[in-house]
C-alpha cells in the first residue's frame, strides 16, 4: 500500500469516534487475515496445478482401461 493510501485511511479513521475506530481495526484485522488465507490457498493450488493435471489424466486413462473401481465413500 502506498504512503498516500495509508495516510488517507489514517485520516479517515481519525474522524471517527474511538469506539468506531476500534471496530474498524477489528474488521480490518479479520479482512486482512481472510485475504492472507486466500492468498495462501491460491499459492498452494498454483504450485500443485501440474500434479493435479497429471493425476486427472492418469485417472482418465485408468478408467478408459477398465482399471478404475467405484469410490467407497464409507472409507473416506
C-alpha positions as CSV (number, residue, x, y, z in Angstrom):
1,X,0.0,0.0,0.0
2,X,1.4,3.4,-0.9
3,X,2.1,6.0,1.7
4,X,-0.7,8.2,0.3
5,X,-3.2,5.4,0.6
6,X,-2.2,4.7,4.2
7,X,-2.3,8.4,5.0
8,X,-5.8,8.6,3.5
9,X,-7.0,5.6,5.6
10,X,-5.5,7.1,8.8
11,X,-7.1,10.5,8.1
12,X,-10.5,8.8,7.6
13,X,-10.1,6.8,10.8
14,X,-9.1,9.9,12.8
15,X,-12.5,11.4,12.0
16,X,-14.3,8.5,13.7
17,X,-15.1,8.2,17.4
18,X,-12.6,5.9,19.3
19,X,-15.2,3.1,19.7
20,X,-15.8,3.1,15.9
21,X,-12.0,3.2,15.3
22,X,-11.7,0.0,17.4
23,X,-14.4,-1.7,15.4
24,X,-12.8,-0.7,12.1
25,X,-9.5,-2.0,13.3
26,X,-11.0,-5.4,14.2
27,X,-12.8,-5.6,10.9
28,X,-9.6,-4.8,9.0
29,X,-7.7,-7.5,11.0
30,X,-10.3,-10.1,10.1
31,X,-10.4,-8.9,6.5
32,X,-6.6,-9.0,6.1
33,X,-6.5,-12.4,7.7
34,X,-9.0,-13.7,5.2
35,X,-7.0,-12.2,2.3
36,X,-3.9,-13.8,3.6
37,X,-5.7,-17.2,3.8
38,X,-7.0,-16.8,0.3
39,X,-3.5,-15.9,-1.0
40,X,-2.0,-19.0,0.7
41,X,-4.7,-21.2,-0.9
42,X,-4.2,-19.7,-4.3
43,X,-0.4,-20.1,-4.0
44,X,-0.8,-23.8,-2.9
45,X,-3.1,-24.6,-5.8
46,X,-0.7,-22.9,-8.3
47,X,2.2,-25.0,-7.0
48,X,0.2,-28.2,-7.3
49,X,-1.6,-27.4,-10.6
50,X,0.7,-29.7,-12.8
51,X,0.5,-32.6,-10.3
52,X,-3.3,-32.3,-10.2
53,X,-3.5,-32.3,-14.0
54,X,-1.2,-35.4,-14.2
55,X,-3.4,-37.2,-11.6
56,X,-6.5,-36.4,-13.5
57,X,-5.0,-37.7,-16.8
58,X,-3.9,-40.9,-15.1
59,X,-7.4,-41.4,-13.6
60,X,-9.0,-40.9,-17.1
61,X,-6.6,-43.4,-18.6
62,X,-7.2,-46.0,-15.8
63,X,-11.0,-45.5,-16.3
64,X,-10.7,-46.0,-20.0
65,X,-8.6,-49.1,-19.5
66,X,-11.2,-50.5,-17.1
67,X,-8.9,-50.4,-14.1
68,X,-11.0,-47.9,-12.1
69,X,-13.2,-49.0,-9.2
70,X,-16.1,-47.2,-7.8
71,X,-15.3,-45.0,-4.8
72,X,-16.1,-46.4,-1.4
73,X,-17.5,-43.4,0.4
74,X,-17.6,-45.3,3.7
75,X,-13.8,-45.5,3.6
76,X,-13.3,-41.7,3.5
